[in-house]
Amino acid sequence: MEDGTLKALSYCEGTVDDDYDVRQWDTREDCEVRQILDRIADKWSLLVIALLDCQSLRFTQLRREIDGVSQRMLSVTLRHLERDGLVTRTVHPVVPPRVDYALTPLGRTLHQTIKALVTWTEEHQKEIAASRAAYDSRREMMET
């Protein structure tokens, strides 16, 4: 281990919130938090949740709105979100079959969190771009 490298996550203890434990994101088999975060934070899930904010949409409408998503990936994403209780799937008994997707009350609570994250990103994107450029410049100088 390099000098100055901490062996445990205890360096975070006592900082902001004493009840908050970063180890809750552990990848242990019995720890669901990491699995849930991986599911809801992937790019397709975030976009689906954002699009379903105030309206229900059909599969084809979602696919049209989400640039780059394949039919298979959208199906898998919707199935996972439905399993997690974030999206409802309503099949209408018409020909041809019509299926609508909408956020559940639980999904709407998650949308508020995503909206806050997007707002933060928009507010700080210039700072992040400047930091990236400075980092890239330092890396280039070190490599030459």
C-alpha distance (Angstrom), angle and dihedral (degrees) to the residues before:
residue distance angle dihedral
M1 . . .
E2 3.81 . .
D3 3.79 121.4 .
G4 3.79 110.7 -89.7
T5 3.80 93.6 23.2
L6 3.77 112.8 127.7
K7 3.78 118.9 -133.2
A8 3.80 96.7 -149.8
L9 3.77 140.8 30.0
S10 3.80 90.5 -111.0
Y11 3.81 91.2 107.2
C12 3.80 87.3 83.0
E13 3.78 94.4 55.7
G14 3.77 116.1 115.0
T15 3.78 95.8 11.8
V16 3.78 114.3 111.3
D17 3.80 108.0 -19.4
D18 3.78 121.0 13.1
D19 3.84 90.7 -155.7
Y20 3.81 92.2 56.1
D21 3.78 114.8 93.9
V22 3.80 118.7 -172.5
R23 3.78 88.0 -157.2
Q24 3.79 88.0 73.9
W25 3.81 86.0 84.8
D26 3.77 88.5 61.3
T27 3.78 118.6 145.0
R28 3.81 93.8 -134.8
E29 3.75 113.8 139.4
D30 3.81 93.5 -111.6
C31 3.81 94.3 47.2
E32 3.81 111.5 101.2
V33 3.82 97.1 178.6
R34 3.80 95.0 80.0
Q35 3.80 92.3 46.1
I36 3.79 92.1 50.2
L37 3.81 92.5 47.0
D38 3.79 90.9 49.3
R39 3.80 89.7 51.7
I40 3.79 100.6 46.0
A41 3.79 96.6 37.3
D42 3.79 98.0 55.9
K43 3.78 114.6 110.9
W44 3.81 97.3 -111.7
S45 3.82 94.8 49.2
L46 3.79 91.8 49.3
L47 3.79 91.2 51.9
V48 3.80 94.0 46.3
I49 3.80 91.8 49.9
A50 3.80 91.3 47.3
L51 3.82 92.8 49.8
L52 3.80 93.6 48.0
D53 3.80 92.4 53.0
C54 3.81 100.6 114.0
Q55 3.77 102.6 2.3
S56 3.75 145.2 44.1
L57 3.79 115.7 -118.9
R58 3.77 136.7 -165.1
F59 3.78 120.6 -118.7
T60 3.80 92.5 -106.8
Q61 3.81 91.5 50.6
L62 3.81 90.8 52.2
R63 3.79 91.8 47.3
R64 3.80 91.3 50.1
E65 3.82 92.0 49.7
I66 3.82 96.7 46.7
D67 3.77 107.9 71.7
G68 3.79 113.6 -144.1
V69 3.81 100.4 9.8
S70 3.79 115.7 130.3
Q71 3.78 121.8 -136.6
R72 3.80 90.1 -112.6
M73 3.82 94.6 49.3
L74 3.79 92.3 48.5
S75 3.82 90.1 49.9
V76 3.80 91.6 50.5
T77 3.81 91.9 46.1
L78 3.80 93.3 50.0
R79 3.80 91.4 46.5
H80 3.81 91.1 52.2
L81 3.80 93.1 46.8
E82 3.80 90.0 49.0
R83 3.81 91.3 49.3
D84 3.80 90.3 50.8
G85 3.81 90.8 52.3
L86 3.80 95.4 -113.4
V87 3.81 99.2 110.2
T88 3.79 133.0 35.2
R89 3.78 123.3 -146.4
T90 3.79 117.0 -150.2
V91 3.81 119.4 -168.7
H92 3.80 113.8 -159.0
P93 3.83 115.7 -151.2
V94 3.77 96.8 -125.3
V95 3.79 135.1 115.7
P96 2.94 114.6 -84.1
P97 3.82 93.0 30.6
R98 3.79 115.5 -109.0
V99 3.79 122.1 -153.7
D100 3.79 123.6 -171.3
Y101 3.79 127.4 -166.6
A102 3.79 124.8 -154.9
L103 3.78 138.2 167.4
T104 3.78 117.7 -98.5
P105 3.82 119.5 -136.3
L106 3.82 86.8 -95.2
G107 3.81 90.1 51.0
R108 3.80 90.5 51.5
T109 3.81 90.5 56.0
L110 3.80 88.8 53.3
H111 3.80 90.5 49.2
Q112 3.81 89.7 62.2
T113 3.80 89.8 55.7
I114 3.81 92.1 47.9
K115 3.79 90.3 48.5
A116 3.82 89.8 53.8
L117 3.81 90.3 50.0
V118 3.81 92.1 49.8
T119 3.81 90.6 47.8
W120 3.81 90.7 51.1
T121 3.82 90.1 48.7
E122 3.79 92.6 50.6
E123 3.81 91.7 48.5
H124 3.81 93.8 49.9
Q125 3.80 103.6 33.1
K126 3.82 93.9 105.1
E127 3.81 91.9 51.3
I128 3.78 90.5 49.1
A129 3.82 91.9 47.8
A130 3.83 89.9 51.0
S131 3.80 91.1 49.0
R132 3.79 91.3 49.5
A133 3.80 91.7 50.1
A134 3.82 91.8 48.7
Y135 3.80 91.4 47.8
D136 3.82 92.1 48.6
S137 3.82 90.5 49.8
R138 3.81 91.7 51.3
R139 3.81 90.9 48.4
E140 3.81 91.5 49.8
M141 3.81 91.6 51.1
M142 3.82 91.5 49.0
E143 3.81 91.7 50.5
T144 3.79 94.9 51.6
